[in-house]
Amino acid sequence: MTAQRRVVAQVLAGEHVHLTADDVYKRAVARLPEISRATVYNTLKDLTDAGEVLEVTIDARAKRYDPNAKDPHQHLVCEQCRLIRDVHPKAEAGLMLPAGERHGFVLTGIDIVFRGLCPVCASKRARRPRSRRKRSPRSG
């Protein structure tokens, strides 16, 4: 394993890590100043192609990279700060798509994103004063 690949892997290590490519680059440069942006992007592509990292798209913003590629899971996303947590939802019979709803597709996976507010953002929202209704100007 090259030093660059090792650094990118180290940056991605840990639970609930969902960094953008730019985040990975910034953290990698802090560890290995000579690493280039292209090397980070190419390494992320290689790790994704090898199945060692998942590419996660939760909205129209930048893709995130999830090192938790071996353990099937879904994601919980804060709608305010974009924090992503790995979750393992439980279902009685499992989530199934009936054959009539598959439209001829051969299923290869399921992506479910749970959305809400993280504790920090929910707390901030609860503390925010409610805005007063603006009074309409009185006619003359």
N, C-alpha and C positions, 0 to 999 in steps of 0.2 A: 504494500500500500504506500502510495506516495505521501510526502509530507502534506501536500495540499489537500488530498483526499482525507487524510487523517484529521486535519484541522476542521474541515467542513463536517465530518462525522462527529467530532467533539462538540462543535457548535450546536448540532442538532440533538445531542444526547439529552435525555431526561424525559420525564412524564409531561404530558400536556404541552409539548413544544410544537408550535405551529407558526414558524417564522416565514416571512416573505424572503425572496431571493436577496433583496437589498439588505434586509436584517441579517441574513446569513453572511453576506459580504462584509458588512460593518463589523460584525463580531469576529469574523475570520481575519480581517486586516489587523485587529487589535492583537491577535495571537501570532500572526505571520504577516508582517507588513508588506512583504514582496508579492503576496498573492494578488492576482488580478481578478477583476470582475468577471471576465470571460471564463477564467478557470473555475470560479465558484459556480457560474451558470452551467458550464459543461459538466462539472462534478454532480450538481443536483440532477441534471438530466440522466447521467449515468446511473446514479443511485436510484432514481425513479424507474428507469428501464430495467434495472436489476431486481426491482421489487423490494429494495431495502428501505425506501422512503415513499410515502404516498403524496401525491399532488392533490391538494384540497382546494376546491373553489367554493366559497360560501356566498359570494355576491359578485358584482361586476368589477370589484377591485382586484388587486394583485393576488395571484395564487399563493397558497401557503404550503409549506412542506412539513409533513408529519412523519417522524421516525418510527411511529408505532404501526409498522406495516404488517407485522405478523399476527397481531391480536385483532380479530374482527371487532369493530366498534363504530359508533356514530359520533356526531359532534353536537355540542351545546354552545351556542354563540350568543354573546351579549350584543344586543342591537345598538347599544350606545358606544362602547369602547372597542368592540370587535374582539374581545377576549374569546378564545376557543378552548373548550375543555373536552376531553374524550369521555364518552359515556357508554354504558353497556345496558341499553333498555331491555326490559323483560316483557315478553308477550306470552299469553297462555298457549296459543297454537302457532305462534310465529307469524310474521307478516308474510302473507302470500298474495300473489297476483294471479287471479284465476286465468285459465287458458284463454278464455274469451276476451280478456282484457290485454293480452300480450301482443295482439295484432301481428302475429307471425314472428315476433322477436324471440331469440334464444337468450334467456336471462343469464347474465354473467356477474351480477352484483346488485346491491341496493345501497343507495346513499340517502340517509335521512338527516336533516339538520333541525335540531330543536332550537328555538329562538326565545330569548327573554332578556332580562336584565341581571347582570352579575350583582352580588351583594353591595359592592362599592357604588355602582351606578344607581341601583334601587334606593340606596340610602341617600344619595345626593338628590334624587328626584323627590323623595319623601320630605327632605328638609327644605326644598325650594318653596318660597312663598308663592301662593296662588296669585296670579295676576288679577287685578281688579278689572271689572268691565269698564270700558270707556263709556262715558256718558255722551249721548248725542248732543250736539250743540242745540241750545234752545233758540227757537225762531223768535224774531223780534219785536 
